[in-house]
Amino acid sequence: MSLADWLNRLPWRRRKRATRYSWGEALRRQGISPARWLERRLAEGRLYVDLSPQAVALLAELEPRAVEETLQAADRILAHRFDLLGSGPFQPRDPRRPPRPDGYQPLDWHLDPKAGKRFPHDVPYEQWDPASMTPPGADIKLPWELARCQHWITLGQAWRLSGRVEFAREIARQLEDFTEANPLGLGINWACTMDVALRAANWALALELIRTCPALEQDFWLLAYEQLYRHGRFIADNLEDHYEVTSNHFLSDVVGLFYLAAVFGDLEEGRRWEEDCRAWLEREMETQVLPDGADFESSVPYHRLVCELFLGAARLAQWRGRPLAGGYHRRLQDMMEFFLAVLRPDGLMPQVGDADDGRLHIFSQYSSWRPQDGRHLLAPAGLMLARREWLRHAGPWGRWEAVWWGFSPHEATCGEEPPPPTCRLFPRAGLAVARVAEGHYLLVSNGPVGTAGFGNHKHNDQLSFEYHYRGRAVVVDPGSYVYTPDPDARNRFRGTAWHNTVMVDGEEQNRLEPQWLFRLFECARPRHLRFLAGSDKVVYWGLHRGYQRLANPVLHLRGLWLLLPTGVLMVVDCLQGKGQHRLRWHFHLAPGVEVWPEPGGYGLAVGGEELVLRVPEGLTGRIEDAWYSPSYGVRLPCRSLELSQQIRLEGVRRWCFLLGREADLPSSTWVRSLLEEFRLASDFPLGEAP
């Protein structure tokens, strides 16, 4: 099946036409005039960003640097200067519409600034065909990112902090601008309900922030809530729950509608939305979250997004005095514990699976936040779930974040401590992690194809690993980079060859069809064999069966030892099979890590440290240029080490690698004795124990 055929099967090809009746009609059915409803609405806060003047003043006193950065970001937005998803600075000026008499320049809501191309603006959403209507090389995520209007929250914060009416007026102008350029259901900014829902949530929050601005006239407010209500009708009519399995898209739809339910909670439709959303949220918490707390899409960055969505809904329900069920909160706590456990020593997320930098809302450092840094969740989650110890690791923006989630500045005292030591196996997620006090870190990935076997955000990373020495990244996952604008790069970054594992005969671990950019087909059937966290070592043994489908089947088993306290890493690969095979090992090095050949292996320069990688005899090595993607649309140059061998298997063969400081490497005798501990045949489903 071609990519075009697959795209045509997606939910947008089976949508209903959005109901066209208006907010005014909904009010009339309940006997309420728009003016009266608006008066009542603007007199009270309905969302958690509605801080009191006293809270804003205290926050400004406690966080002067954050205030300064927020006002600077808001000034850039006033000038229509953006930097999104690796775009670099750009100003999206609409070439079809001239500046207004007041000097406002309409935004180009349909532009991919990286490709310099525009998407169609006049296609009804139910007729949108991405395969034929996307300009060559363009990325639809860029106009979608701007149209989520997450920058409006920064403008609203700036109004609350400074009282400068130009910030509130900019929201009003952009709302009118967006409505003019993107009529309901027309153009690419209505093509994905998830983006409509995230836009709706951010509009709702931004309008809450500026609701006390006296410079905004009634006509604006009537337009704003008419359009917000229409967003709600569109979301309800076009939920993304019609494909094989729900995912973060449907969850985003539900969360966006939940925010609108709070805005329109005094209307019959708003009450119905709330009841539906509460049921869906509790159902999706059970569907999308594994028993060990991980999101089921096989991606740590997407886990952060899904956790943020569930957390936002929980906070809104709590703030409004009607919390979601206790089981929902317990699962949310599990999600946060998983998130904190897998963080690198520097507080950043490891790159496991896809990353597209999606957010529910952005309360700090708009357009300059570091997408790998998800610590913005720790303070609000810690306060909401009564886990105040998380606040110690929330980072420099922790208090700022917590206050805009509706918590008191007095209770949001946060720290910048690195994540605490941990050693855990998350069997359902397929991740084993060790993060120790000395700053050494090992993350092993060996999970099933996620999203209930759909594999939309899973990478071929069976028995791959990430390794840090004394807090410095050494061997890393390559990241994700981009999706549809560069299919070759998409498949390279998610393929076996660019992960830190063994590739046999050039075969993918799970079947990857190049034209299916959001699908993997389960072949590996991974299994965890042993996880041991001792005082002197952390050990993981696992296997996968992805190469069992070869003409001459091969079973791959790998053991990884993190030796304490030296941080030496030992990797043992066992392959069982028969016949001639071409083997290829890949070590993807972090940006800035230098590598050179030396007798018996390779030298590595990591910051001020020199490490060595000892490799088995008989392997041919090659140092190559590679890429590392820390966030969507961004790639940084790095180096990789490729090792290969042509070999004939007759039973089981073993290869052992050692990585660490030369002075700390164990002797070969010690290595043999260590392996002897794990030699029992019952430990390994092989014809011969390793």
C-alpha positions, 0 to 999 in steps of 0.5 A, a space after each residue: 500500500 502506498 503512502 497516499 493510500 494509507 493517508 487516505 484511510 486516516 480519520 479525516 476521510 470519514 469525518 462528519 461535516 461540522 454543525 454550523 449553528 452558532 453560539 448565539 443560537 445556543 444561547 437563544 435556545 436557553 433564553 440567554 442573550 449574548 451580552 448577558 452571558 458575556 457579562 457573566 463570563 467576564 465577571 468570573 474566572 473559569 480556568 486555572 490561569 486566572 491569577 489574582 493581582 496579588 499572586 501576579 505581584 508576588 510572582 513578579 517579585 520572586 521571579 524577576 528574570 522570568 518576568 523579563 524574559 516573558 516580556 521580551 518574548 511577548 515583544 517578539 510576538 508583537 513584532 511577529 517574530 517566531 522560531 518554531 520546530 527548527 524553523 529559525 527566526 521568521 516573520 510570517 507575513 501573508 502575501 494575500 492580505 495588505 497591512 491594516 490601517 492600524 499597521 497590523 500585518 496579517 499573519 501567513 497561517 499557511 506557511 512552511 518557513 523552512 521550505 518557503 512554501 504555502 499550503 492551500 488555504 481554501 480546501 474544505 477540511 473533508 476534502 483535504 488530501 495530504 498526498 496530493 495537496 502538500 507542496 513538495 518538501 513542505 512540512 505541515 507541522 510548521 503552519 499547524 504549530 503557529 496555528 495552535 496559538 500557544 504564543 497567545 498565553 505569553 501575550 496574556 501573561 505579559 498583559 497581567 504582568 505589565 498592564 500594557 494593553 498592546 499585548 491584549 490587543 495583539 490577541 484580539 487582532 490575531 483572533 480576528 486575523 485567524 478567523 478571516 484567513 481560516 474560516 470554519 472548516 476551510 484550509 489546512 488549519 482545520 485538517 487535524 482535530 488535534 490541532 483544532 483542540 490544542 488551539 481551542 485550549 490555548 485560546 480559552 486560556 489566553 482569553 481568561 488571562 486578558 478578561 479584565 483588560 478594559 481596552 477590549 470592546 464587546 464586539 471582540 468578546 462576542 466574536 471570540 466566544 462565537 469562534 471558541 464555541 464553533 471550535 467546540 462544535 467542530 471538535 465534538 463532530 470530528 473526534 479522532 476515534 475512528 481508526 484502529 486505535 486511539 492515541 495522543 490525537 484523540 486524547 488531545 481532542 478530548 482535553 481541548 473539548 474539556 477546557 471548552 466545557 469549562 468555558 461554556 459550563 453554564 450552557 447545556 452543550 458545555 455540560 454535555 461536553 464535560 460529562 463526555 470528556 470525563 468519561 473519555 479521559 478516564 477510559 483513555 487513562 486505562 487504554 493509553 497508559 501501561 501498568 508500569 506507568 508508561 504511555 503505550 506509544 513507545 516514545 519517551 517524548 510522547 509520554 511527556 506530551 500525554 502526561 501533560 494532557 492528562 495532567 492539564 485535564 486533572 488540574 482543571 477538574 481539581 481547580 473547578 472543585 470536581 476532581 477526576 476519579 482517584 484511579 485516574 490520579 493514581 495512574 497519573 502519579 505512575 506516569 510521573 514516576 516513570 517520567 522522572 525515573 528515565 530522565 538523564 542526569 542533566 534532567 533532559 529526556 532520553 530520545 526513545 521513539 519519536 519526538 514532535 515537541 507537542 505541548 498542551 500549553 507553554 507557560 515559560 520561554 515561548 519559542 526558546 524552551 528546550 524541547 528535551 527538557 520536560 521538567 515544567 511538569 514536575 512542580 505542578 504535578 508534585 503539588 497536585 499529587 502531593 509529591 512535594 519531593 518532585 519540586 526539588 528537581 523542577 529546575 529554574 522555571 519550576 515555581 513560575 510554571 506551578 503558579 500559572 497552573 494555579 498554585 500559590 507562589 508560597 507553596 511552589 518552592 522549587 530546586 534545581 537538583 539533578 534527578 535522584 538515583 534510580 535503578 528500575 525495569 519497566 517491563 511493559 514499556 520495555 525500558 531498563 534504567 540506571 542513574 547513579 549518584 556519580 552521574 553514570 547513566 544507562 538506559 536500555 530499550 527493548 520494548 514491543 511495538 507500541 500503540 497496541 501494535 500499530 507502531 506509529 511512534 516506535 523506533 527499531 531500537 531493540 536492545 539499544 542503549 544510551 550511556 552517560 559517564 559522570 553526567 556527560 552523554 557518550 552514546 545516545 539515541 539519534 532522535 527523530 528529526 522530521 516526519 513527512 517532508 523527508 521520508 528518507 530521513 524519517 526512516 533513517 532516524 527510526 531504523 535499526 541501522 542508526 540505533 546502538 544495537 546489532 543489525 544482522 544481514 541488513 534486516 530491520 528488527 521489526 518490519 519497516 515499510 518505507 512508504 508507511 511513515 507511521 507504522 512498524 510491524 511487530 517481528 521482534 517479540 522482545 523478552 526481558 530475562 534478568 534485571 539486577 540492581 546490586 551495590 556494585 553493578 546493574 545488569 540487564 539481560 534481554 533478547 528479541 526475535 526480529 531476525 528469526 524471520 531470516 532464511 537462516 534464523 538468528 536469535 539476538 541476546 544482549 547483556 549490559 553491565 553498568 559497573 559501580 562506582 567506576 561507570 564502566 559499561 560492559 556489553 555482551 552480545 550473544 547470537 544463536 543461529 546457523 549459516 553465513 551472516 553479515 553483522 553490523 554494530 552501531 555506536 551513535 556518539 553524542 555531539 561533541 564526542 571525539 573518537 579515534 582508533 587505537 590498538 584494541 579499540 577506540 579512544 573517546 574524548 568526552 568533555 575533559 575525560 578520555 575513555 576507551 572502547 575495547 572491541 572483540 578481535 575480528 571486527 572491522 571498524 569505521 568512523 562516520 559522520 552522523 546526525 543527532 536530533 535533539 528536537 523536531 526539525 533540528 539535527 546536529 552533527 555527530 560521529 558514529 562508530 560502525 563495526 562489522 564482521 562476516 561470520 558463519 554461525 554454528 550454534 552460539 557466538 559471543 562478543 564482549 565490549 568494554 567502555 570506560 576509563 582505561 584505568 577502570 577497565 576490568 581484566 579479562 579474567 574478571 570479565 570471564 568470572 563475571 560472565 560465569 555468574 550468568 552461565 546457567 542454561 536456565 537463564 537463557 532460552 538458547 541451545 547453548 548458554 553464553 
